[in-house]
Amino acid sequence: MMMGNGGGSGNMMMANGAPVLRGAAANGATFMGGGMGNQQQQQQHQMMMMQQQQQMQMQQPPADQKPGGKQKKLTAAQQKKLAEQMKKQQQQQMMMMQQQQMQGGDGQGRDGKPMTEEEIKKAYIVKQQRWLLFLRHASKCQAAEGQCQYTPHCHVAKSLWEHVLKCTNSQCQYPRCLASRELLKHHQNCKDARCPVCGPVRSAMLKQRSQMLMQQQQQTGGPNAKRMRTDGQFMPVGPPVAQVKGSVGQKRPGGEGTSLMECFTPDEVRTHLASLRLSETANPVAKGQPMSARRRDAEAEKAIAGASESACQGCGVERLTFEPPPLYCYACVGRIKRGQVYYHIPPSATGGEVRKDAWCNGCYNAIQGHVELEGQKWPKNVLAKKKNDDDLEEPWVQCDYCNSWYHQICVLFNGRRNEGGEAPFTCPQCILSQLEKKERTPTTKRPSSQLPASILPQTKLSFFLEERLRKVLGRERQERAKLLGKPVDEVPHAEGLTIRVVSSVEKKLDTKSNFMRVFKDQKFPESFPYRSKVLLLFQKIEGVDVCLLGIYVQEYGSECPAPNTRRVYLSYLDSVKYFRPSGIQVATGEGCALRTYCYHQILIGYLQYVKQRGFTSCFIWACPPFQGEDYILYCHPKEQKTPKSDKLREWYLKMLRQAQKEGIVLSLGNLYDEFHLGNQNHDIASATELPYFDGDYFPGVAEDWIPGIEKEQAENAKKNKGKKPAPQSKTRGKKLPNAEVGDDLDVELAKKLGATIQNMRHDFIMAHLAHQCTQCRKCIADDNRWYDSTPSDKGTVFELCQECYDVESALPAHDKVLTKGRDLVCERVEALVEKTGDDVEEMQSEFFDTRQAFLSLCQGNHFQFDSLRRAKHTTMMVLYHLNNPSEPAFVATCNVCQRELEPGKGWRCETCPDYDICEECKISVGHEHALVRSGQRHSGAAGGMTEEDRRDRQAQIQRTMELLVHATTCKLANCGSPNCTKVKHLFKHAMSCTMKAGGGCQLCRKMWTLLQVHSKGCKATNCPVPRCRDLKEYRRRATEQIEERRREQYRMYINQQNAAMGR
């Protein structure tokens, strides 16, 4: 709810910030008891008259003002003094009136004795609680005037509520407005669980919500929920708590795959429990930390200090809330801040589908008629207004044996295994007790929900990196032991490290429209094929795998056209600071922590691997994430600082220098110097020679700049019409082909890029894995190279190919510039590997297809890395999805009635993609295909999906997509394909249906799902499948928005740096 600035001058604040209401607002609470008495009404009238009289006094002219003359203006000090006097007088008068009111009007209590100050204070608190509950009721009550069963005065509070929502007047005279606004403002911002005003009110609200939820489940035939926590304010809200079968406390065998702690040894259980305790004194909040994080940390500290029996028996905290995911406007790409109003497409308009598109207030007002998304038009009046203030609490689970309550995250509980709300759960304390009494044994053969990272399939790359890392860390440990004079066994080292490639797919980067239009005549490629790979580093910490590092790379192989041939682009890298052991300095001379050394060696190993496969260079844009942003891993720990651009650049360069020492990297440079972007004598590279990577800085800004450059050139052409062109200067660099109109734009584009990144040139790093000619910038392979024998301290190498050396040698002595003063030595260079492919099969993962897809998975499910306990649970769930790729990424909803399905309570169609149905709709509506119980596929399974299962699943998806393309182009009335006719009927229905998927048509929803799956993997430029182009364009637009936001933030950073340097 939106609140104006409260301005009740007669109200005071309690120690915890809660306002103590005076006057009208306090009297208003008596509506709950049936209205105001005559004496109260007289007192309210007297108070309002008093306020009006004081305002008139403030407006009266001073005594020394002459009649008819100009008013003598009071000084600021006089105005302030007068205001303080009036305020003090008003407070004294109101205090006296309200004391009389509280004492029955005659200064006496109920027993005839005067009320003490403590009794008056308690009475005020009760009135505030009642008034808050009454306002909340009025805000939701739909009863007509005089028909409310709660109170006959409800319509008065409704009028006040409607007024308060719009009022911003700090001197408002509307009865009870100022005090109500102040109270509501406090209640809206109050996070203190022990607040005497807000605490009991929230408790009452939660109890009411719990009763409504239970009634709703009983009415809809849902499962009887396991008893919820109704003990005061500590009952969890948000997702319902885990439900279990049987009566509470009934003893039976432990859970089967519901909690990872079932696989722990007693020592691991105790270690995990010890790590959960958050009672340590928190570090002071660092400057620059987001307010949401500060508020969350403050909540945790207060909850720990007042921990009671209602707290989680694992961490000792009662209420923990998730970090709200960032929200961005679809139109302007700006971030919608916490507390701001925005507009979205509600599920009621999409047939139950939850969309994340949002529009800020300004962009919503600018919408004309409708908005278009994925080829569908949505009327403006469909968009619903909402406030970005969602606050979701961590879910809970109760032990079947001792009835103790735990946060699901604390006990590593897998909510997706809570099948039918009847999943068994045994808490860690009972596990320990049962293990000691020999009543249970630790799980040795893990089910698919508890598989470790080491079970994920190996690839050539992951095996190479793991083996190399094991060897270099072993050598470093030996050197450290030698330096410390200790045996190797006594020196701490990194254990339990696992590296896996979780995604490896072929993709295609299409050249952006403006760039393609300008450089089409120069035969610039329309697209660039590449392989996208995702690498993850896990470490087993306290018996649990934790994801520490994520890397996205793009490999443009030997078959990719120039300028991307044989190049590698390090797209994104992200890590969290949980590496063990911490605080260890390596002894190999790098002067860095063991964590940094480990990450550097993984990157060096990757460069060594791609070099062996024939790649010639690696490009890195050292652009750190900005405040509130995450690249791969969602929600970093508060103590982990985001590096500035210079720190991140040095981090990469330190790694590359070490790779250069090992002979993996041959030379280092940057985009600005290598392509002569700063040369103003036209000795500059063509823009078509610059690497063109997916999501990189240059392709994005070039697309934005081209229209402006064209407009500027057109204006200059009009001004210079009839004038002779200036003579062109000679160049020594590579000349631009075909000196035509596009050449000027080409040079201007490269110049503008140079001028923009000049001061930040070192952020655009180029590492050469093969020899490259300094003059023509071609790779030297199976040829002679002439290099300067004098080493450079900058990591660069001067070398010429045989062709450029012959041209230079043929020049007269006075014209030789390149070789002048250099001692060149000739060396024969071997040929490169013919093909760069590593014979890796497709490893598709919808969760890691893009870094935004993984972020969406984490944000939508609140998989956070901001604490070790959450990082453990998040990694467990990520591994669960990787080992069970057929499981839905998000909680399923019934495709018929749109009700959210509990795990294991619905039915899933294995023929139709993404089709779920609840028990009731299965009986009443039915479905044309065979259905299986949700979760049945993995129930009791001892292992995850095998490699054969993965291939079969991928083959089935591929066959479905081939059928879709076939049915689109098939013209035969009696096609031999048995399912072709079915797909054609779906197409025909979708064309004629008036309800559409947005209206809830299930056939249209099925067709829409098929089209979305197809468009994600389609690489055809002119695909015949309907809406394929629209869906691609929508995803392209969504991706561009993300990259545009990144470029804009980096541009602002560059401007700040340029301003600091006086440019």
FENUR-V450471 format. One record per residue. N is the residue number from 1. SS is DSSP state (helix for helix, strand for strand, loop for the rest). Layout:
N:SS + N:SS
//
This chain:
1:loop + 2:loop + 3:loop + 4:loop + 5:loop + 6:loop + 7:loop + 8:loop + 9:loop + 10:loop + 11:loop + 12:strand + 13:strand + 14:loop + 15:loop + 16:loop + 17:loop + 18:loop + 19:strand + 20:strand + 21:loop + 22:loop + 23:loop + 24:helix + 25:helix + 26:helix + 27:helix + 28:helix + 29:helix + 30:helix + 31:helix + 32:helix + 33:helix + 34:loop + 35:loop + 36:loop + 37:loop + 38:helix + 39:helix + 40:helix + 41:helix + 42:helix + 43:helix + 44:helix + 45:helix + 46:helix + 47:helix + 48:helix + 49:helix + 50:helix + 51:helix + 52:helix + 53:helix + 54:helix + 55:helix + 56:helix + 57:helix + 58:helix + 59:helix + 60:loop + 61:loop + 62:loop + 63:loop + 64:loop + 65:loop + 66:loop + 67:loop + 68:loop + 69:loop + 70:loop + 71:loop + 72:loop + 73:loop + 74:loop + 75:loop + 76:helix + 77:helix + 78:helix + 79:helix + 80:helix + 81:helix + 82:helix + 83:helix + 84:helix + 85:helix + 86:helix + 87:helix + 88:helix + 89:helix + 90:helix + 91:helix + 92:helix + 93:helix + 94:helix + 95:helix + 96:helix + 97:helix + 98:helix + 99:helix + 100:helix + 101:helix + 102:helix + 103:loop + 104:loop + 105:loop + 106:loop + 107:loop + 108:loop + 109:loop + 110:loop + 111:loop + 112:loop + 113:loop + 114:loop + 115:loop + 116:loop + 117:helix + 118:helix + 119:helix + 120:helix + 121:helix + 122:helix + 123:helix + 124:helix + 125:helix + 126:helix + 127:helix + 128:helix + 129:helix + 130:helix + 131:helix + 132:helix + 133:helix + 134:helix + 135:helix + 136:helix + 137:helix + 138:helix + 139:helix + 140:helix + 141:loop + 142:loop + 143:loop + 144:loop + 145:loop + 146:loop + 147:loop + 148:loop + 149:loop + 150:loop + 151:loop + 152:loop + 153:loop + 154:helix + 155:helix + 156:helix + 157:helix + 158:helix + 159:helix + 160:helix + 161:helix + 162:helix + 163:helix + 164:helix + 165:helix + 166:helix + 167:loop + 168:loop + 169:loop + 170:loop + 171:loop + 172:loop + 173:loop + 174:loop + 175:loop + 176:loop + 177:helix + 178:helix + 179:helix + 180:helix + 181:helix + 182:helix + 183:helix + 184:helix + 185:helix + 186:helix + 187:helix + 188:helix + 189:helix + 190:loop + 191:loop + 192:loop + 193:loop + 194:loop + 195:loop + 196:loop + 197:loop + 198:helix + 199:helix + 200:helix + 201:helix + 202:helix + 203:helix + 204:helix + 205:helix + 206:helix + 207:helix + 208:helix + 209:helix + 210:helix + 211:helix + 212:helix + 213:helix + 214:helix + 215:helix + 216:helix + 217:helix + 218:helix + 219:helix + 220:loop + 221:loop + 222:loop + 223:loop + 224:loop + 225:loop + 226:loop + 227:loop + 228:loop + 229:loop + 230:loop + 231:loop + 232:helix + 233:helix + 234:helix + 235:loop + 236:loop + 237:loop + 238:loop + 239:loop + 240:loop + 241:loop + 242:loop + 243:loop + 244:loop + 245:loop + 246:loop + 247:loop + 248:loop + 249:loop + 250:loop + 251:loop + 252:loop + 253:loop + 254:loop + 255:loop + 256:loop + 257:loop + 258:loop + 259:strand + 260:helix + 261:helix + 262:helix + 263:helix + 264:loop + 265:loop + 266:helix + 267:helix + 268:helix + 269:helix + 270:helix + 271:helix + 272:helix + 273:helix + 274:helix + 275:helix + 276:helix + 277:loop + 278:loop + 279:loop + 280:loop + 281:loop + 282:loop + 283:loop + 284:loop + 285:loop + 286:loop + 287:loop + 288:loop + 289:loop + 290:loop + 291:helix + 292:helix + 293:helix + 294:helix + 295:helix + 296:helix + 297:helix + 298:helix + 299:helix + 300:helix + 301:helix + 302:helix + 303:helix + 304:helix + 305:helix + 306:loop + 307:loop + 308:loop + 309:loop + 310:loop + 311:loop + 312:loop + 313:loop + 314:loop + 315:loop + 316:loop + 317:loop + 318:loop + 319:loop + 320:loop + 321:strand + 322:loop + 323:loop + 324:loop + 325:loop + 326:loop + 327:loop + 328:strand + 329:loop + 330:loop + 331:loop + 332:loop + 333:loop + 334:loop + 335:strand + 336:loop + 337:loop + 338:loop + 339:loop + 340:loop + 341:strand + 342:strand + 343:strand + 344:strand + 345:strand + 346:loop + 347:helix + 348:helix + 349:helix + 350:helix + 351:loop + 352:loop + 353:loop + 354:loop + 355:loop + 356:loop + 357:loop + 358:strand + 359:strand + 360:strand + 361:helix + 362:helix + 363:helix + 364:helix + 365:helix + 366:helix + 367:loop + 368:loop + 369:loop + 370:strand + 371:strand + 372:strand + 373:strand + 374:loop + 375:loop + 376:strand + 377:strand + 378:strand + 379:strand + 380:helix + 381:helix + 382:helix + 383:strand + 384:strand + 385:strand + 386:strand + 387:strand + 388:loop + 389:loop + 390:loop + 391:loop + 392:loop + 393:strand + 394:loop + 395:loop + 396:strand + 397:strand + 398:strand + 399:loop + 400:loop + 401:loop + 402:loop + 403:loop + 404:loop + 405:strand + 406:strand + 407:strand + 408:loop + 409:loop + 410:loop + 411:loop + 412:loop + 413:strand + 414:loop + 415:helix + 416:helix + 417:helix + 418:loop + 419:helix + 420:helix + 421:helix + 422:loop + 423:loop + 424:loop + 425:loop + 426:loop + 427:loop + 428:helix + 429:helix + 430:helix + 431:helix + 432:helix + 433:helix + 434:helix + 435:helix + 436:helix + 437:loop + 438:loop + 439:loop + 440:loop + 441:loop + 442:loop + 443:loop + 444:loop + 445:loop + 446:loop + 447:loop + 448:helix + 449:helix + 450:helix + 451:loop + 452:loop + 453:helix + 454:helix + 455:helix + 456:loop + 457:loop + 458:loop + 459:loop + 460:helix + 461:helix + 462:helix + 463:helix + 464:helix + 465:helix + 466:helix + 467:helix + 468:helix + 469:helix + 470:helix + 471:helix + 472:helix + 473:helix + 474:helix + 475:helix + 476:helix + 477:helix + 478:helix + 479:helix + 480:helix + 481:helix + 482:helix + 483:helix + 484:helix + 485:loop + 486:loop + 487:loop + 488:helix + 489:helix + 490:helix + 491:loop + 492:loop + 493:loop + 494:loop + 495:loop + 496:loop + 497:strand + 498:strand + 499:strand + 500:strand + 501:strand + 502:strand + 503:strand + 504:strand + 505:strand + 506:strand + 507:strand + 508:strand + 509:strand + 510:strand + 511:loop + 512:loop + 513:helix + 514:helix + 515:helix + 516:helix + 517:helix + 518:helix + 519:helix + 520:loop + 521:loop + 522:loop + 523:loop + 524:loop + 525:loop + 526:loop + 527:strand + 528:strand + 529:strand + 530:strand + 531:strand + 532:strand + 533:strand + 534:strand + 535:strand + 536:strand + 537:strand + 538:strand + 539:strand + 540:strand + 541:strand + 542:loop + 543:loop + 544:strand + 545:strand + 546:strand + 547:strand + 548:strand + 549:strand + 550:strand + 551:strand + 552:strand + 553:strand + 554:strand + 555:strand + 556:strand + 557:loop + 558:loop + 559:loop + 560:loop + 561:loop + 562:loop + 563:loop + 564:loop + 565:loop + 566:loop + 567:strand + 568:strand + 569:strand + 570:strand + 571:strand + 572:strand + 573:strand + 574:strand + 575:strand + 576:loop + 577:loop + 578:loop + 579:loop + 580:loop + 581:loop + 582:loop + 583:loop + 584:loop + 585:strand + 586:loop + 587:loop + 588:loop + 589:loop + 590:loop + 591:loop + 592:loop + 593:strand + 594:helix + 595:helix + 596:helix + 597:helix + 598:helix + 599:helix + 600:helix + 601:helix + 602:helix + 603:helix + 604:helix + 605:helix + 606:helix + 607:helix + 608:helix + 609:helix + 610:helix + 611:helix + 612:helix + 613:loop + 614:loop + 615:loop + 616:loop + 617:strand + 618:strand + 619:strand + 620:strand + 621:strand + 622:loop + 623:loop + 624:loop + 625:loop + 626:loop + 627:loop + 628:loop + 629:loop + 630:loop + 631:loop + 632:loop + 633:loop + 634:loop + 635:loop + 636:loop + 637:loop + 638:loop + 639:loop + 640:loop + 641:loop + 642:loop + 643:loop + 644:loop + 645:helix + 646:helix + 647:helix + 648:helix + 649:helix + 650:helix + 651:helix + 652:helix + 653:helix + 654:helix + 655:helix + 656:helix + 657:helix + 658:helix + 659:helix + 660:helix + 661:helix + 662:loop + 663:loop + 664:loop + 665:loop + 666:loop + 667:strand + 668:strand + 669:strand + 670:strand + 671:helix + 672:helix + 673:helix + 674:helix + 675:loop + 676:loop + 677:loop + 678:loop + 679:loop + 680:loop + 681:loop + 682:loop + 683:loop + 684:loop + 685:loop + 686:loop + 687:helix + 688:helix + 689:helix + 690:loop + 691:loop + 692:loop + 693:loop + 694:loop + 695:loop + 696:loop + 697:helix + 698:helix + 699:helix + 700:helix + 701:helix + 702:helix + 703:helix + 704:helix + 705:helix + 706:helix + 707:helix + 708:helix + 709:helix + 710:helix + 711:helix + 712:helix + 713:helix + 714:helix + 715:helix + 716:helix + 717:helix + 718:helix + 719:helix + 720:loop + 721:loop + 722:loop + 723:loop + 724:loop + 725:loop + 726:loop + 727:loop + 728:loop + 729:loop + 730:loop + 731:loop + 732:loop + 733:loop + 734:loop + 735:loop + 736:loop + 737:loop + 738:loop + 739:loop + 740:loop + 741:helix + 742:helix + 743:helix + 744:helix + 745:helix + 746:helix + 747:helix + 748:helix + 749:helix + 750:helix + 751:helix + 752:helix + 753:helix + 754:helix + 755:helix + 756:helix + 757:helix + 758:helix + 759:helix + 760:helix + 761:helix + 762:helix + 763:helix + 764:strand + 765:strand + 766:strand + 767:strand + 768:strand + 769:loop + 770:loop + 771:loop + 772:strand + 773:loop + 774:loop + 775:loop + 776:loop + 777:loop + 778:loop + 779:strand + 780:loop + 781:loop + 782:loop + 783:strand + 784:strand + 785:strand + 786:strand + 787:strand + 788:strand + 789:loop + 790:loop + 791:loop + 792:loop + 793:loop + 794:loop + 795:loop + 796:loop + 797:loop + 798:loop + 799:strand + 800:strand + 801:strand + 802:helix + 803:helix + 804:helix + 805:helix + 806:helix + 807:helix + 808:helix + 809:helix + 810:loop + 811:loop + 812:loop + 813:helix + 814:helix + 815:helix + 816:loop + 817:loop + 818:loop + 819:loop + 820:loop + 821:loop + 822:loop + 823:loop + 824:strand + 825:strand + 826:strand + 827:strand + 828:strand + 829:strand + 830:loop + 831:loop + 832:loop + 833:loop + 834:loop + 835:loop + 836:loop + 837:loop + 838:loop + 839:loop + 840:loop + 841:loop + 842:loop + 843:strand + 844:loop + 845:loop + 846:loop + 847:loop + 848:loop + 849:loop + 850:loop + 851:helix + 852:helix + 853:helix + 854:helix + 855:helix + 856:helix + 857:helix + 858:helix + 859:helix + 860:helix + 861:helix + 862:loop + 863:loop + 864:loop + 865:loop + 866:loop + 867:loop + 868:helix + 869:helix + 870:helix + 871:helix + 872:helix + 873:helix + 874:helix + 875:helix + 876:helix + 877:helix + 878:helix + 879:helix + 880:helix + 881:helix + 882:helix + 883:helix + 884:loop + 885:loop + 886:loop + 887:loop + 888:loop + 889:loop + 890:loop + 891:loop + 892:loop + 893:strand + 894:loop + 895:loop + 896:loop + 897:loop + 898:loop + 899:loop + 900:strand + 901:loop + 902:loop + 903:loop + 904:loop + 905:loop + 906:loop + 907:strand + 908:strand + 909:strand + 910:loop + 911:loop + 912:loop + 913:loop + 914:loop + 915:loop + 916:strand + 917:strand + 918:loop + 919:helix + 920:helix + 921:helix + 922:helix + 923:helix + 924:helix + 925:loop + 926:loop + 927:loop + 928:loop + 929:loop + 930:loop + 931:strand + 932:strand + 933:strand + 934:loop + 935:loop + 936:loop + 937:loop + 938:loop + 939:loop + 940:loop + 941:loop + 942:loop + 943:loop + 944:loop + 945:loop + 946:loop + 947:helix + 948:helix + 949:helix + 950:helix + 951:helix + 952:helix + 953:helix + 954:helix + 955:helix + 956:helix + 957:helix + 958:helix + 959:helix + 960:helix + 961:helix + 962:helix + 963:helix + 964:helix + 965:helix + 966:helix + 967:helix + 968:helix + 969:helix + 970:loop + 971:loop + 972:loop + 973:loop + 974:loop + 975:loop + 976:loop + 977:loop + 978:loop + 979:loop + 980:helix + 981:helix + 982:helix + 983:helix + 984:helix + 985:helix + 986:helix + 987:helix + 988:helix + 989:helix + 990:helix + 991:helix + 992:helix + 993:loop + 994:loop + 995:loop + 996:loop + 997:helix + 998:helix + 999:helix + 1000:loop + 1001:loop + 1002:helix + 1003:helix + 1004:helix + 1005:helix + 1006:helix + 1007:helix + 1008:helix + 1009:helix + 1010:helix + 1011:helix + 1012:helix + 1013:helix + 1014:helix + 1015:helix + 1016:helix + 1017:helix + 1018:loop + 1019:loop + 1020:loop + 1021:loop + 1022:loop + 1023:loop + 1024:loop + 1025:loop + 1026:loop + 1027:loop + 1028:helix + 1029:helix + 1030:helix + 1031:helix + 1032:helix + 1033:helix + 1034:helix + 1035:helix + 1036:helix + 1037:helix + 1038:helix + 1039:helix + 1040:helix + 1041:helix + 1042:helix + 1043:helix + 1044:helix + 1045:helix + 1046:helix + 1047:helix + 1048:helix + 1049:helix + 1050:helix + 1051:helix + 1052:helix + 1053:helix + 1054:helix + 1055:helix + 1056:helix + 1057:helix + 1058:helix + 1059:helix + 1060:helix + 1061:loop + 1062:loop + 1063:loop
//
